[in-house]
Amino acid sequence: MFYGILIRMFFYDTDKHNVPHIHADYQGEVAVYSIQDGTVLAGKLPPKKHKLVVAWIAIHEDDLLADWALAVNGKKPFPIRGLDQ
């Protein structure tokens, strides 16, 4: 979580989103972002929060992909720092 944005990784919903992705939730609005390129797969966030999430994904892409690989193999992913830490 950073700047009020809650980040979640639901790796079992690959039927809906066929790529490694995260869910970003801000005050009841949810967007799903591709980890590999930061594109929005579904939903939307306010523009300023969207920019923060895209920047965070770019900074932590390798960590996010590593966590995705751990999670889909039944292992616990590591926490990733937010932008405000």
C-alpha positions in Angstrom: 0.0 0.0 0.0 1.2 3.5 -0.8 -0.5 6.9 -1.0 -3.8 5.2 -0.2 -3.5 2.7 -3.1 -3.8 -0.9 -2.1 -1.9 -3.3 -4.4 -3.0 -6.9 -4.7 -1.8 -9.9 -6.7 -4.5 -12.4 -7.6 -2.6 -15.0 -9.6 -5.4 -17.5 -9.9 -7.5 -15.2 -12.1 -5.4 -15.8 -15.2 -8.5 -16.9 -17.1 -9.7 -13.3 -17.0 -6.3 -11.6 -17.4 -3.9 -13.9 -19.2 -0.7 -12.0 -18.2 1.1 -11.4 -14.9 -0.8 -8.5 -13.4 -1.7 -6.6 -10.2 -4.9 -5.0 -8.9 -4.7 -1.5 -7.6 -7.6 -0.3 -5.4 -8.0 3.4 -4.4 -11.2 4.5 -2.5 -13.3 1.8 -4.1 -12.0 2.3 -7.6 -10.1 -0.7 -9.0 -7.8 -1.0 -12.0 -5.9 -4.1 -13.2 -2.4 -3.5 -14.6 -0.1 -5.6 -16.6 3.2 -6.1 -14.8 5.2 -6.3 -18.0 4.2 -2.9 -19.5 1.9 -1.2 -17.0 -1.0 -1.1 -19.3 -4.5 -1.1 -17.9 -6.3 -4.4 -18.5 -9.5 -3.4 -16.8 -11.0 -0.6 -14.6 -9.5 2.7 -13.9 -8.1 4.9 -11.2 -8.0 8.7 -10.9 -5.3 10.1 -13.2 -2.8 11.0 -10.5 -3.1 7.6 -8.8 -2.8 5.9 -12.1 0.5 7.7 -12.8 1.8 6.6 -9.4 0.9 2.9 -10.0 2.5 2.9 -13.5 5.7 4.5 -12.1 5.7 1.9 -9.2 5.3 -0.9 -11.7 8.2 0.4 -13.8 10.5 0.7 -10.8 9.6 -2.8 -9.4 8.9 -4.8 -12.6 11.6 -7.4 -11.8 10.4 -7.8 -8.2 6.8 -8.0 -9.3 7.5 -10.7 -11.9 9.6 -12.6 -9.4 6.7 -12.5 -6.9 4.3 -13.6 -9.6 6.5 -16.6 -10.3 6.6 -17.5 -6.6 2.9 -17.1 -6.2 1.8 -19.2 -9.1 4.1 -21.9 -7.8 2.4 -21.9 -4.4 5.1 -19.9 -2.6 4.7 -16.8 -0.6 5.7 -13.6 -2.5 8.0 -11.1 -0.9 6.6 -7.6 0.2 7.6 -4.8 -2.2 8.1 -1.3 -1.0 5.7 1.4 -1.9 6.6 4.8 -3.3 6.1 6.5 0.0 8.6 4.4 2.0 
